[in-house]
């Protein structure tokens, strides 16, 4: 009897399934997608021009770049309530949470600065001068190196997280947008939107080792613009959003060959996996939706309408 | 011992050599006839403000590479000799960004002192400069008038607006624009319908509502009314005063422009913000032309680690060069006439309407070459 009622209770619980949280840049909202039903189950009002979005390691709070509110907002994912703002410097666009689960490295797009914020004391620990329009942010798995890419300076800036100072600056192609460390932090990938390439760096020497090109049939190379990308389990493959070409590329991370192109919504920007990385959710800015990709089949399986200009996405487990 | 110390120093120093680049911005004042309205005065530092922002952009990048960028400027008042000012500037640097009429640009480019220099035309749209009057040392970062009228023509084709009367002013700039419009419409299979010349000398702020309906009554039915009024004299009084309720396009209403404050996609907001913060006003096409010139130069210096004009010119005209210009596509130079390829926003005062080249206008090289003088059309031989 008790068991039956518990079961019934569980079935009635709204937050049973894992979720994908999507920041809608031009709606000042977050759309919460239920991964079981693939439907938007909640829409949360947040600060102005939400872009970068990430959870703390235990998923107890959400950090959100509210760019035009000039703050990083800390949000309770259960209630959707904004708990407090973190000082972030002007126009925070994108950020990355250090493996210590405490320090946020924030790109201040309008100010050519990377701001380091301590989320516990809620203070700015450091501000580092970088190139113009910093955007892509990454931290190595051991936490020792942070990367900022600057869109107009066309560089990856390498930050020593101990001294909070730059120790290298490497040129990449035009408008670098996103950076990720892979293979235990031995390799760094940087996408260049206008250059149309991804540069692969050897982290030990900060030397570029490979450059990946893309070619979508029927789309002029000018419109093939790599932005966000994420890696499958074991870092074997990268899924790369190609912006206004409306495709996601599948790149073999061993051979650096592009194996597939998947048609998604318009101006695909960033993406996030579900728990076992069997599904990938891409934000499509212009069409205002999210494409769900079956990772194994490399096929789109569903389109989910969200808010205006979805920008970033973050995974939230609910158990 | 010394050699060893030197070797160690070289290893310790960054891999980049110190490079210092000075750019001179030369303004040659033009005679501006009076216009009916003074609502939009010409900003005092038009163009120069764009140059200043680009120098800052270059300097920020240069900081990480041991490169510095400096901007100097001079103005030639009406009636004075531009050649003298140009010679003085060329004595200081071989990188000039120039705001001057077409005939002054070619005169400067032909100076013995300018041979081996890189001159950027930042503000002059004259098609001749990309055609028979081109110069090997003169690059154009402002679009030609043909690029703008081609963009508009693509839009008219897309909308199937093919009955197109025109009202034209009498200033040489109006006539040049009208000629470019005619060429573009022909290129895309359209033609200009009835032409009426604007010869009024009354002050339209008082009587546009009475005059324009009558003036446009005999145009009969049509799709859109084209206006050739590059000085911004009478065009603003045509809108909403036509006999038939029709859209207005050309120099007024729906315009194809180098740049406008309503361009906000493709990261453009960042450039708009940087500019407004620095200049305290909105960024105009001339500012964009100057910005693009100095950013292109900076990009070439960054990528080649060179400061010698011959090497930089070769790189600028090569396939390796590309500039991220906040208009949605990489921008490159046409190797046959030195024109910077670029998308052309089609705007009204409150929003971007379309961005040319429009979808469906194809070209074997790049769709951007559907705008302006293509290689077979251009009589330019200085780049061969």
Interface residues (C-beta under 8 A of the other chain):
Chain A: X109 X110 X112 X129 X131 X132 X133 X151 X152 X153 X154 X155 X157 X166 X169 X171 X174 X175 X193 X194 X195 X196 X220 X222 X223 X244
Chain B: X57 X60 X61 X63 X64 X65 X267 X270 X273 X274 X299 X302 X303 X322 X323 X324 X328 X329 X330 X366 X367 X368
